[in-house]
């Protein structure tokens, strides 16, 4: 799962546990990643486990979790620094609706692209493929059939990026548990189609 030949580093290390080929994470309350747009606040205290890549890459992982509070979320993180990053995951919204989406943060401002899904969906596969500063973001219910969520660009890309998993609980509840498994980090398979 998490290739031990690579250096994996925690940003805001949470309670966590390794089980066979899975990583279990327990978030702390009032943790989040967001910069500026609309709400005005800046938060950069969520939990991430990251490794640096300089080559074009493909990162696949399954994230499962049963949200405890509104806005609980987990998935993939791509990070240059606190003002330039991408996160992909499911964010809890209500007892009936969650939001499958991504946030792309460039130069200190976050956007948020989502689609509403049934709140009963508590596990999702994610795949991000990077070619330089461009990223193809996809999701899958089964890890085999992939749906494009978006294509994005990070303007401040310096020729390397930290990639891995993230989880956070923006509300002031008790936090939430997430499990990450089937992580594969390898060469990009993103084909040029013109």
C-alpha positions as a LaTeX table, in Angstrom:
\begin{tabular}{lrrr}
\hline
Residue & $x$ (\AA) & $y$ (\AA) & $z$ (\AA) \\
\hline
Unk1 & 0.00 & 0.00 & 0.00 \\
Unk2 & 2.10 & 2.97 & 1.22 \\
Unk3 & 5.43 & 2.15 & $-0.42$ \\
Unk4 & 7.95 & 2.08 & 2.45 \\
Unk5 & 10.76 & 2.94 & 0.02 \\
Unk6 & 9.30 & 6.44 & $-0.20$ \\
Unk7 & 9.45 & 9.02 & 2.58 \\
Unk8 & 5.90 & 9.61 & 3.89 \\
Unk9 & 5.49 & 12.64 & 6.14 \\
Unk10 & 2.52 & 13.70 & 8.24 \\
Unk11 & 1.17 & 17.24 & 8.11 \\
Unk12 & $-0.80$ & 17.73 & 11.35 \\
Unk13 & $-0.50$ & 14.09 & 12.42 \\
Unk14 & $-3.78$ & 12.65 & 13.76 \\
Unk15 & $-4.46$ & 9.52 & 15.76 \\
Unk16 & $-3.86$ & 6.73 & 13.27 \\
Unk17 & $-3.26$ & 3.00 & 12.97 \\
Unk18 & $-1.88$ & 0.69 & 10.29 \\
Unk19 & $-3.94$ & $-2.49$ & 9.74 \\
Unk20 & $-2.48$ & $-4.88$ & 7.18 \\
Unk21 & $-2.60$ & $-2.80$ & 3.98 \\
Unk22 & $-4.89$ & $-0.07$ & 5.35 \\
Unk23 & $-4.41$ & 3.22 & 7.17 \\
Unk24 & $-7.07$ & 4.22 & 9.71 \\
Unk25 & $-7.23$ & 7.91 & 10.66 \\
Unk26 & $-9.23$ & 9.61 & 13.42 \\
Unk27 & $-9.65$ & 13.32 & 12.71 \\
Unk28 & $-9.59$ & 16.10 & 15.23 \\
Unk29 & $-12.48$ & 18.56 & 15.32 \\
Unk30 & $-12.15$ & 22.01 & 13.73 \\
Unk31 & $-9.61$ & 20.83 & 11.13 \\
Unk32 & $-9.91$ & 21.91 & 7.51 \\
Unk33 & $-8.23$ & 23.02 & 4.29 \\
Unk34 & $-9.63$ & 26.19 & 2.68 \\
Unk35 & $-8.20$ & 29.49 & 1.48 \\
Unk36 & $-10.02$ & 32.80 & 1.23 \\
Unk37 & $-12.81$ & 32.50 & $-1.32$ \\
Unk38 & $-16.30$ & 33.64 & $-0.26$ \\
Unk39 & $-16.07$ & 32.64 & 3.40 \\
Unk40 & $-13.06$ & 34.87 & 4.02 \\
Unk41 & $-11.31$ & 32.48 & 6.39 \\
Unk42 & $-8.09$ & 30.56 & 5.81 \\
Unk43 & $-7.63$ & 27.11 & 7.30 \\
Unk44 & $-4.66$ & 24.83 & 6.84 \\
Unk45 & $-4.79$ & 22.44 & 9.79 \\
Unk46 & $-6.30$ & 19.26 & 8.32 \\
Unk47 & $-4.46$ & 15.93 & 8.41 \\
Unk48 & $-2.37$ & 14.66 & 5.46 \\
Unk49 & 0.11 & 11.85 & 4.87 \\
Unk50 & 2.25 & 12.92 & 1.90 \\
Unk51 & 5.25 & 11.96 & $-0.20$ \\
Unk52 & 7.09 & 14.08 & $-2.78$ \\
Unk53 & 7.03 & 13.32 & $-6.52$ \\
Unk54 & 8.94 & 15.05 & $-9.30$ \\
Unk55 & 7.79 & 12.83 & $-12.17$ \\
Unk56 & 4.43 & 12.52 & $-13.93$ \\
Unk57 & 2.38 & 10.22 & $-11.71$ \\
Unk58 & $-0.84$ & 8.34 & $-11.06$ \\
Unk59 & $-2.20$ & 8.09 & $-7.51$ \\
Unk60 & $-5.11$ & 5.76 & $-6.73$ \\
Unk61 & $-6.70$ & 5.16 & $-3.32$ \\
Unk62 & $-10.00$ & 4.04 & $-1.83$ \\
Unk63 & $-11.30$ & 6.14 & 1.05 \\
Unk64 & $-14.07$ & 4.87 & 3.34 \\
Unk65 & $-15.64$ & 6.60 & 6.31 \\
Unk66 & $-18.87$ & 7.08 & 8.19 \\
Unk67 & $-19.20$ & 10.83 & 8.78 \\
Unk68 & $-20.08$ & 11.89 & 12.32 \\
Unk69 & $-20.63$ & 15.59 & 11.60 \\
Unk70 & $-21.48$ & 17.97 & 8.80 \\
Unk71 & $-18.45$ & 18.67 & 6.56 \\
Unk72 & $-16.43$ & 15.57 & 7.62 \\
Unk73 & $-14.30$ & 14.62 & 4.59 \\
Unk74 & $-11.42$ & 12.49 & 3.36 \\
Unk75 & $-9.66$ & 11.57 & 0.12 \\
Unk76 & $-6.59$ & 12.58 & $-1.90$ \\
Unk77 & $-4.42$ & 15.65 & $-1.33$ \\
Unk78 & $-1.92$ & 17.21 & $-3.76$ \\
Unk79 & 0.08 & 19.98 & $-2.12$ \\
Unk80 & 2.73 & 22.54 & $-3.00$ \\
Unk81 & 2.19 & 24.76 & 0.07 \\
Unk82 & $-0.69$ & 26.21 & 2.10 \\
Unk83 & $-1.80$ & 28.48 & $-0.76$ \\
Unk84 & $-1.48$ & 25.99 & $-3.64$ \\
Unk85 & $-3.09$ & 22.55 & $-3.42$ \\
Unk86 & $-5.90$ & 20.23 & $-4.54$ \\
Unk87 & $-8.13$ & 17.98 & $-2.42$ \\
Unk88 & $-10.58$ & 15.37 & $-3.71$ \\
Unk89 & $-13.18$ & 13.56 & $-1.62$ \\
Unk90 & $-16.70$ & 13.22 & $-0.28$ \\
Unk91 & $-17.87$ & 15.89 & 2.15 \\
Unk92 & $-20.80$ & 15.14 & 4.45 \\
Unk93 & $-23.63$ & 17.65 & 4.12 \\
Unk94 & $-26.83$ & 16.22 & 5.65 \\
Unk95 & $-28.41$ & 12.90 & 6.59 \\
Unk96 & $-29.57$ & 12.49 & 2.98 \\
Unk97 & $-26.98$ & 14.31 & 0.82 \\
Unk98 & $-23.20$ & 14.40 & 0.58 \\
Unk99 & $-20.99$ & 16.23 & $-1.91$ \\
Unk100 & $-18.51$ & 14.41 & $-4.12$ \\
Unk101 & $-16.07$ & 17.03 & $-5.27$ \\
Unk102 & $-12.73$ & 18.72 & $-5.41$ \\
Unk103 & $-11.16$ & 21.96 & $-4.27$ \\
Unk104 & $-8.41$ & 23.53 & $-6.36$ \\
Unk105 & $-6.49$ & 26.25 & $-4.55$ \\
Unk106 & $-4.31$ & 28.58 & $-6.58$ \\
Unk107 & $-2.36$ & 31.54 & $-5.19$ \\
Unk108 & $-4.31$ & 31.58 & $-1.93$ \\
Unk109 & $-7.87$ & 31.19 & $-3.28$ \\
Unk110 & $-9.92$ & 27.98 & $-3.24$ \\
Unk111 & $-12.64$ & 26.94 & $-5.64$ \\
Unk112 & $-15.14$ & 24.16 & $-4.96$ \\
Unk113 & $-16.62$ & 21.90 & $-7.66$ \\
Unk114 & $-19.16$ & 19.30 & $-6.47$ \\
Unk115 & $-21.99$ & 17.00 & $-7.40$ \\
Unk116 & $-24.59$ & 15.91 & $-4.85$ \\
Unk117 & $-24.68$ & 12.20 & $-4.07$ \\
Unk118 & $-26.71$ & 10.09 & $-1.65$ \\
Unk119 & $-25.37$ & 10.22 & 1.90 \\
Unk120 & $-25.41$ & 6.41 & 2.00 \\
Unk121 & $-22.31$ & 6.44 & $-0.25$ \\
Unk122 & $-19.49$ & 6.21 & 2.28 \\
Unk123 & $-16.70$ & 4.70 & 0.19 \\
Unk124 & $-15.16$ & 5.96 & $-3.05$ \\
Unk125 & $-12.09$ & 5.33 & $-5.17$ \\
Unk126 & $-10.10$ & 8.33 & $-6.39$ \\
Unk127 & $-7.47$ & 8.62 & $-9.10$ \\
Unk128 & $-5.34$ & 11.65 & $-9.90$ \\
Unk129 & $-2.90$ & 11.67 & $-12.79$ \\
Unk130 & $-0.39$ & 14.47 & $-13.08$ \\
Unk131 & 1.52 & 15.75 & $-16.09$ \\
Unk132 & 3.63 & 18.65 & $-14.93$ \\
Unk133 & 1.30 & 21.31 & $-13.52$ \\
Unk134 & $-1.86$ & 19.70 & $-14.99$ \\
Unk135 & $-3.99$ & 17.10 & $-13.20$ \\
Unk136 & $-6.77$ & 14.74 & $-14.31$ \\
Unk137 & $-9.10$ & 14.00 & $-11.37$ \\
Unk138 & $-11.42$ & 10.96 & $-11.43$ \\
Unk139 & $-13.63$ & 8.92 & $-9.11$ \\
Unk140 & $-15.01$ & 5.39 & $-9.19$ \\
Unk141 & $-17.49$ & 3.35 & $-7.20$ \\
Unk142 & $-15.57$ & 0.12 & $-7.86$ \\
Unk143 & $-11.98$ & 1.04 & $-8.74$ \\
Unk144 & $-12.47$ & $-0.13$ & $-12.35$ \\
Unk145 & $-14.85$ & 2.25 & $-14.16$ \\
Unk146 & $-13.62$ & 5.83 & $-13.81$ \\
Unk147 & $-15.60$ & 9.08 & $-14.14$ \\
Unk148 & $-13.84$ & 12.36 & $-14.83$ \\
Unk149 & $-14.50$ & 14.96 & $-12.15$ \\
Unk150 & $-12.32$ & 17.71 & $-13.60$ \\
Unk151 & $-9.03$ & 18.69 & $-15.18$ \\
Unk152 & $-7.08$ & 21.34 & $-13.25$ \\
Unk153 & $-3.86$ & 23.35 & $-13.23$ \\
Unk154 & $-1.70$ & 24.55 & $-10.31$ \\
Unk155 & $-0.16$ & 27.87 & $-11.31$ \\
Unk156 & 2.67 & 27.80 & $-8.74$ \\
Unk157 & 3.87 & 24.28 & $-9.64$ \\
Unk158 & 7.65 & 24.24 & $-8.98$ \\
Unk159 & 8.48 & 20.94 & $-10.69$ \\
Unk160 & 7.60 & 18.73 & $-7.71$ \\
Unk161 & 4.52 & 18.18 & $-5.55$ \\
Unk162 & 3.56 & 16.32 & $-2.39$ \\
Unk163 & 0.81 & 13.71 & $-2.90$ \\
Unk164 & $-1.11$ & 11.42 & $-0.58$ \\
Unk165 & $-4.24$ & 11.20 & 1.54 \\
Unk166 & $-6.09$ & 13.68 & 3.74 \\
Unk167 & $-8.94$ & 13.83 & 6.23 \\
Unk168 & $-10.48$ & 16.62 & 8.28 \\
Unk169 & $-13.52$ & 17.57 & 10.37 \\
Unk170 & $-14.26$ & 21.30 & 10.06 \\
Unk171 & $-17.09$ & 21.36 & 12.62 \\
Unk172 & $-16.66$ & 21.38 & 16.38 \\
Unk173 & $-17.99$ & 17.84 & 16.86 \\
Unk174 & $-15.96$ & 14.81 & 17.90 \\
Unk175 & $-14.07$ & 14.15 & 14.67 \\
Unk176 & $-14.49$ & 11.12 & 12.43 \\
Unk177 & $-12.78$ & 7.89 & 11.35 \\
Unk178 & $-11.56$ & 7.23 & 7.81 \\
Unk179 & $-9.83$ & 4.20 & 6.26 \\
Unk180 & $-7.50$ & 4.43 & 3.25 \\
Unk181 & $-6.57$ & 1.28 & 1.32 \\
Unk182 & $-5.55$ & 0.03 & $-2.13$ \\
Unk183 & $-3.16$ & 2.97 & $-2.51$ \\
Unk184 & $-1.03$ & 2.75 & $-5.65$ \\
Unk185 & 1.43 & 5.46 & $-6.68$ \\
Unk186 & 3.05 & 4.95 & $-10.07$ \\
Unk187 & 3.66 & 6.45 & $-13.52$ \\
Unk188 & 0.93 & 8.53 & $-15.17$ \\
Unk189 & $-1.26$ & 6.68 & $-17.69$ \\
Unk190 & $-2.98$ & 9.87 & $-18.81$ \\
Unk191 & $-3.25$ & 9.73 & $-22.60$ \\
Unk192 & $-3.28$ & 12.81 & $-24.82$ \\
Unk193 & $-6.56$ & 13.02 & $-26.73$ \\
Unk194 & $-6.94$ & 15.69 & $-29.36$ \\
\hline
\end{tabular}
